Amino acid sequence: MNNYLKIFLAIYLLIHNFKCDSQIVMDTTDLPDIGTIQVSVKVDSLQGSTLNPGNSGENLIWDFSNLLPCCGTVETSTDTIKWLNPQTTPNGQNFISSNLSDAMNCYTYHSHVTHNDELVCNYFYYIKNTDGLFINGIAEQGNVVIYQNYNFFPLILYGDSTEDNARITKINDDTLFSTFFSYKSIADSWGTITTPAGQFNAIRIFTTESVFDSIYINGSDFQTNVSNNNYYYRWYSKGIKSPVLEIYKGLWHLKKTNQQKTIYSIDNNTSINSQILQKNLFKIYPNPVFNTLNISIINQKIIDNYNLIIYNNLGCEVLKINNIYNNQSIDLEQVLVKGFYYFIIFNDGKIIFSDKLIKL
């Protein structure tokens, strides 16, 4: 194939086949799954409290590569969240509509009843569907229930927005504590973000939060607090399953604060099982690749309906192959132009293997 024909074919493919909005498009495969492990780094409090989230708009570049860990080193500044089957948690029976849960702010204490060390956590309960990840309830030391659901991780495109209201209640003897939340989220920008964990194509969702606290005692209600200047800036990228970066001043982290805080993700492993499968199930080679990409399935006994998707550096799908098989060869010469890509192998909506791909 001569060079002119190759150039024409590449331009044709970019115009006709790579139909996307020049922004990443998030879907349910980008939401956390049961087994997902989310590791985030808390940023130095002074730096995080003064961090400017930058402008909104299209095709932006955000550079947060100089973020410092809060507590000496990255290793000593991390928080780990494990995403769980809600029915395996202590209060799962109270949130039967939830299909996902996570544990936060865990600590261990020595029980004088059982004479053992007991682990205590705050559990969040979620409903995961095609619109996003909705917070359905919280279980702290007492039982906390949210009426209506807040879309914590909305699957929206640039320029789209959502509005949610939620109410949580606590009952203590004859007193009912109620907090009403009002949220407005908009996908206000997209572009490339750099953190100490690397560079990502991302979409940013900006959320405002208004909070109204009330107490009901013997039929009388008293408003005790109003906070209407809370906010969250969250950058999302495909395959990460949690915000790449979050700059916030709000209440969903169960810590009331008037100071802006910042965290960033450092781990995009989808689950414990995925880490095992990456090593023992697939081999994708060569990488970098000139023309032919090969798939080797190491453990064929557990293969069933696995699919491959390749995305370009804008997050647009450029190639999808269903039902991949052992010793399969894929001709990329007329499909991909030179550049950086990444691919995922998924089964039943869950990412099993993901990695970067370089086309030479």
N, C-alpha and C positions, 0 to 999 in steps of 0.2 A: 504494500500500500504506500503510494507516494505521500510526501509531507503535506501537500495541498489538500489531498483527500482526507488525511487524518485531521487537519485543522478544521476543515468543513464539518466533518463528522462530530468532532468535539463540540463545536459551536451549536450544531443541530441538537445534540443530546442535552446541552445545557439549556437551550431554549425550550425544547419540546418535552423532554423526559423529566428534567429536574424541576417539576412544577411545585414550587413552594413559595412562601412569603418572604424568603431571605431571612427568616428567623427560625429558631428551633420550635418544633411543635411537640408539646408534652402530651403524653397519653398515659393510660393506666399502667403500662410497663415501667413508667418512671416513678410510680408511687411505691412506698415501702411494702414489703411482703412479710408474712410470718417467717421469722428467722433472720430478717435483715438486722445488721449491726451498724449503728450510726455512731461514728466517732467525731467529736467536734473539739476544737481548741478555743478556750476562752482567751480573749485578747486582753492585753494590759489595760487596766481600768482607766488610766489617764488617756491613753491613746484611743481606746474604744469609745470613751465618752465624748470626744471631740471630733470623731471621724465624720467626714462629709460624704454622704452617699452619692453625691454627684447629680448631674442633670438627668432629666428624662428625655426620651427620644429614640430615634432609630440608629442602628449600626454604631453604637457608642463603644468606647474603650474605657474600662475602669481598671486602674492599677492600684491594687491593695497588697502588692508583693512585700511591702515592708512591715507588715503587721507583726507585733511582738507578743509572745505568750505572756499570760498574766503572772505565772508563778515560777519563773526561772527558766525552765525548759519546756519544749512541746510535750514531752512525756508526762511532766508533772502538772500540765495545764489542761488535760483532756477530760471530757465527759463522754461516757459511753451509754448509749440507749439501745436496748434490745427490744425488737418488735415481736410481739407474742400472740399466741392464740388466746383470745380473751376468755375462753371457757376454761383455761388452765390457771387463771389468776384468782386470787382470793375472793374478789367481788364480781367475777364474771357473770354469775347467775342474775345479777341485777341489771345487766346490760345485754339482754338476749339479742337485740338487733345489731349489735356491734360485730364486726368480722375482723377487727384488728385492735391490738392494744400495745402500749409501751409502758415501761417502768422508769420513773424519774425520782431524783432526790432520795435515793435509797441509803439507809444506814443500818447498822447492827447494834443491838442492845442485848444485855444479858437479862433474861427473864427469871424473876424470882419464883415464878410459878412452875415453869418447866425445867428450870435450872440449866437451860441451854441458851446459846446465842441465837437471837431471832432477827431475821431480816425484815425490815419494814420499808415499804416503798409507796410513793404516790403513783397510782395507775390512771392513765388516760385511756379512754375507750373511743374507738373510731368506727365510722361507716365508710368503707372504701367503695366507690362506684365510678362510673364513667365521667361524672362531673368533678370528681376530686376526692379529697380526704376530709371528711366531716368529723369534728369532735362531737361525740355523742354523750359523753359523761366522764366524770372524774371520781375516783375513790381515794380520799385522803385517809386520815386516821378515822374519821367518821365517813358516812356515805354521802356523797355529793352527786346530785343528778342535774343534768342540763336539760332544760325544756327547749325544744327546737335545736337545730344543729348549725354550727359555724363551720364554713368551708375553709379549713386551715390551709389546704394545699389545692387551690382551684386550678383546674385544667382549662385555662383560657388563653386566647391569642392576644397579641399586642393590640392595645386599644379597647379590649373587652373589659367588663367590670362585673362585679357581683356585690350584693348587699345581703347581710345576714343579721339576725337578731338572736340572742340566746339569753337564757336565764338559768342561774344556778341557785340552789337553795340548801341551807343547812338548818336542821332543827335541833335545838338544845333545850330540853324541858319544855317550858311554855313559850319559848322565844323562837321565832323563825327569822333567819338571816337570809336575805335575798339580794342577789347582784344581777343587774340587767346589763347586757353588753349589746352594743350596736357596732357593726363592722361594715366598712366599705373598702373593697379591694379593686385595684385596677392594674392591669399589666401595662405599666407606663413606659417601658423601654426594653430594648434588646441590644445585644452586642457581645463583646468579648471582655471577660473579667479575669484578672490575674490575682491570685492569692498565694501565700507561701506554699500551698498544695499544688499549684500548677495553673495552667491557663484553660479556660472553659468558654465555650459558646453558651450564652445564657439569656434567659428572659427574666426581667425583674418585675416582681409584684409588690406594689406599695399598698399597705393596709392601714387605715385609720381605725382607732378603737375609742369608743366612748363607754364609760363605766358609771353606773349609778348603784350605790349601795343603800339598802333599806333594812330596817328592823321592824318586825311585827310582834307586838306584845299585847296579849289579851284583846285582840281585835283592833288595836290602834297601830298605825304605821308611822315611822319616822325615817326620813332620808338622812343618812349619816355622812355620805361622801359622794362627790361628783368629780369625775376625771374625764376630760374630753380632749386631751392633747396627747394621747398615746399613739404610737405608730410602729410599724414594722416594715423594713425594706428587706425583701428576701429574693436572692438570685437563685434560679433553678437551672440545672443543666441535665441533659439526657443521661440516664443510667446512674446518676448519683443517688437518687431516692431520698434526698434531704437537701436543704438549702446549701448551696456552695458557700454563701456568705449571708449572714443575717445581722442587720443593724436595727436595734429595737429599743423602745421604751414602753413597755406594756406589762400586762398582768398574766399572760398565759404561761409564763414560766414559774408561776406560783410564788413569785418573789416580788412583793410590792417595792418599787423603787422609782425615784424621780430622776435617776441617772441613766443616760443612754449606755447600752452595752453592745458588745460585738462578739460574735463567734463565727468560726469557719469550719467547714468539713474537711477531714483529711482521709476518709476511708469510704470508698465506693463499692466495697464488696457487698453483693446482694444478700448473701446468707452464708451460714456455716456450711451447709450442703454444697453451695455453689463453689466455695473455696476448694472443697474436695474434688468436685467434678471438673474444675478447671485443670487440675493436675492429672486426673485419672481418666478423663473422658474424651477430650478433643485435642487434636494438634492441627493448627492452621499454619501452613507454610507454603513457599518462603515468605518472609516478611522482613524487609521490603520485597515487593513483588514486581516483576516486569510485566508479564502477560498472563501467566497461568497460576491460579491459586489452588492449592490442594487441601483437602479435608481428610484427616485420618481420625477414625473413631476407634479409640483404644479399647474401650469396654463396650462391646456391641450388645451385651446381654440386656442393658438397661436403656437402649435407644428406642424411642417411640415418638414419631411425629415431631422431630426437632426442625426448627426453621432458622434461616440465616437472613439478616438484614444488614446492608452496608449503608452508612450515612456519610455525606460529605461534611466539610468543616463548618457548614452552616446548620448542620443538623437535619438536612433534607435527605429523605430516603432515595437512594439511587439504584439499589438493586435488592430484590427479595427473592429468596429461593426456599421453597417449601420442601419438607421431607428430605433433608440432606442425608447422604449415605456414605458409607466407608469408601475410601479411595476415590472420592469424587474430585474431578478437576473442573475448575471454573475459568473460562476464557474471559479475561478482563480487558483485552486489548481495545475492543470497540465499545466498551462500557464505561471505563473510568479514564479520565485524563490524569496527568501527573499531579500528585498532591497528597495531602494528608486526609485520611478517612478514619472512621472507626466502625466496628461491626459488633453485633450482638447475636448470640444464638439463644433462642428462647423456646419454651415448651409450655403450652397451656397458659399463655400470658405472663410467664415468669422468666426473667433473664437468667440463663444458666451460665453463660460465658460471655465476656465482653473484653475488647482490647482495641488498641490502635492499629491502623493499617497504612502503610506507605506504598503508594504506586509510583514506580520509577518510569 
